[in-house]
Amino acid sequence: MNALPGQVPQTDVASVPADALLLDVREDDEWAAGRAPGALHIPMSEFVARQGELTERLGEGERVYVVCRVGGRSAQVAAYLLQQGVDAVNVDGGMLAWQSASRPLEGDAEPAFVQ
């Protein structure tokens, strides 16, 4: 999984619909600290082996919004998904931008935060 972020469609956090399928590719400790409610969590390091979890949840023609901490890992996963024929877009700025935009966050402990 290696692609340049410039090859991947990007969107800003404000443009992610509230009901979007959000794929969070951060590692477990990052996920536990703070995440978007309803997001699907598959760490980038496990993505190829666990891709079926995404395809099970993916509706016909549905767009996947891929997010990580700042946008680098998610751009790589989005590029991979695009190569697989999935409509994927990278969330520019990642979960740090999500938190800065005051989008909803939940975590295993309160208050939730992005690390």
Backbone torsions as a table, in degrees:
resi	resn	phi	psi	omega
1	MET	NA	91.8	174.6
2	ASN	-145.2	120.3	179.9
3	ALA	-148.7	155.3	178.6
4	LEU	-83.3	135.3	-179.8
5	PRO	-54.9	-29.1	179.8
6	GLY	-64.6	-17.1	-179.4
7	GLN	-88.3	-3.6	-171.7
8	VAL	-112.3	134.6	174.6
9	PRO	-60.0	139.9	-179.7
10	GLN	-124.1	154.1	173.0
11	THR	-140.3	154.2	176.1
12	ASP	-87.3	164.7	-174.3
13	VAL	-59.2	-39.0	-177.9
14	ALA	-63.3	-23.1	-177.9
15	SER	-90.5	-1.5	178.4
16	VAL	-79.8	117.7	-180.0
17	PRO	-61.7	148.2	-179.4
18	ALA	-59.0	-30.8	-178.1
19	ASP	-99.7	16.9	-177.4
20	ALA	-67.9	152.7	169.8
21	LEU	-81.4	107.6	-177.3
22	LEU	-104.1	121.0	178.3
23	LEU	-103.5	115.6	-179.3
24	ASP	-99.7	118.3	-175.2
25	VAL	-105.2	16.4	177.6
26	ARG	-73.8	166.7	179.9
27	GLU	-76.5	167.7	-173.0
28	ASP	-56.8	-41.3	-178.3
29	ASP	-67.5	-36.8	177.5
30	GLU	-66.0	-43.5	179.2
31	TRP	-60.0	-45.8	-176.8
32	ALA	-62.8	-34.9	-176.5
33	ALA	-69.6	-39.4	-179.2
34	GLY	-175.4	134.2	-176.5
35	ARG	-150.6	163.9	175.5
36	ALA	-77.5	132.5	177.5
37	PRO	-56.0	134.3	176.7
38	GLY	83.4	-2.6	-179.6
39	ALA	-68.1	150.5	173.9
40	LEU	-92.2	127.5	-177.3
41	HIS	-106.4	113.8	171.2
42	ILE	-136.8	104.8	-179.9
43	PRO	-55.8	143.9	179.9
44	MET	-54.0	-38.3	-178.0
45	SER	-64.5	-17.0	-179.4
46	GLU	-116.1	3.7	-167.3
47	PHE	-61.3	-47.8	-176.2
48	VAL	-60.1	-42.7	-179.8
49	ALA	-69.3	-28.5	-174.9
50	ARG	-109.6	13.0	-176.5
51	GLN	-56.1	-29.7	179.2
52	GLY	-57.4	-29.8	178.0
53	GLU	-63.1	-34.4	177.0
54	LEU	-73.6	-48.1	-176.6
55	THR	-63.3	-29.9	176.2
56	GLU	-65.2	-33.6	-176.2
57	ARG	-91.3	-15.2	-173.1
58	LEU	-80.2	124.5	176.2
59	GLY	-81.2	161.2	178.6
60	GLU	-55.8	120.9	178.0
61	GLY	70.8	9.5	-178.6
62	GLU	-75.1	141.9	177.7
63	ARG	-86.9	140.8	175.9
64	VAL	-107.4	128.3	175.2
65	TYR	-100.1	117.1	-174.5
66	VAL	-102.5	131.8	-175.3
67	VAL	-135.0	146.6	170.3
68	CYS	-136.2	-149.4	-178.2
69	ARG	-73.5	-50.8	-178.6
70	VAL	-127.2	-13.3	175.8
71	GLY	126.8	-9.1	-178.1
72	GLY	-74.9	-52.6	179.4
73	ARG	-65.1	-41.4	-178.3
74	SER	-65.1	-33.7	177.3
75	ALA	-63.9	-38.7	178.7
76	GLN	-66.6	-42.7	178.9
77	VAL	-67.6	-41.3	178.2
78	ALA	-61.2	-41.7	178.4
79	ALA	-62.1	-42.4	177.8
80	TYR	-61.1	-46.4	179.9
81	LEU	-62.2	-41.3	178.0
82	LEU	-59.6	-39.8	177.5
83	GLN	-64.7	-25.4	178.9
84	GLN	-88.8	2.0	178.9
85	GLY	87.5	12.5	179.3
86	VAL	-92.6	137.1	176.2
87	ASP	-75.6	98.5	-175.8
88	ALA	-123.9	145.9	178.0
89	VAL	-137.2	141.2	178.7
90	ASN	-85.2	136.9	176.2
91	VAL	-88.4	108.2	-175.8
92	ASP	-64.8	129.0	179.9
93	GLY	88.6	-12.0	174.2
94	GLY	58.8	-153.8	-176.7
95	MET	-70.5	-22.2	174.0
96	LEU	-64.7	-42.9	176.6
97	ALA	-67.2	-37.2	178.1
98	TRP	-57.6	-49.4	-179.8
99	GLN	-64.7	-42.7	179.8
100	SER	-62.4	-31.2	179.6
101	ALA	-84.3	4.8	-179.6
102	SER	59.5	32.5	173.2
103	ARG	-73.9	156.6	-175.3
104	PRO	-59.3	140.5	176.9
105	LEU	-133.1	144.0	170.3
106	GLU	-134.9	157.1	-179.8
107	GLY	-149.6	173.3	178.7
108	ASP	-73.2	-19.7	174.7
109	ALA	-132.9	151.3	177.7
110	GLU	-103.9	143.1	-0.5
111	PRO	-79.2	150.7	176.8
112	ALA	-74.6	145.8	177.1
113	PHE	-151.6	162.3	179.0
114	VAL	-97.8	130.0	176.0
115	GLN	-118.7	NA	NA
